[in-house]
Amino acid sequence: MSKLISRQDKYHLIIMSLFIFLYFYRGPFGQIRQALSMVMFLYSLTYLMNKEYGKYLIINILSLTIHSTAIMSFPFLIFIWRSENAISYI
């Protein structure tokens, strides 16, 4: 890859450095975003237990904008709507 870039551009060292640094820059932030999304979900469970479904939904939609794993929080709401005794199982 560096030979291809070196033929095309005189700043090939800078381009390769940016490619490597941006790859490693993105990695840990995915874990941080997932952790933040999980914390928001755990915080929203208090609203679910108090039957404040709107606040639960808003917090989980916000956490969905942070990381896509927050989509797993929506089956809880469907489960609660179907069964009022489900709170004791959570």
C-alpha positions, 0 to 999 in steps of 0.5 A: 500500500505504501508503494501505491501511495508513494507513487501518487503523492509526495507526502506518503509518510504523512498519509500512511501515518494518518491512516494508522493513527485514525484506525487506532483512534477509532477502536477504543471509542467504540467500547466507550460508546457502548459502555455509555449506551449500557449505562443509559439503559440501566438508568432507564430501567428505573423509569420502566419499573415506575411505569414511566414508559415515555421517559424510558423510551426517550432515554433509550432512543438517545442511547440508540444514537450513541451506539447501535447495541441499545436496540436490545433495550426495546424488547424490554418495553414490549415485554412489560406492555404484554405482562404487568407481572414482568417487573418482578423478573427484571 
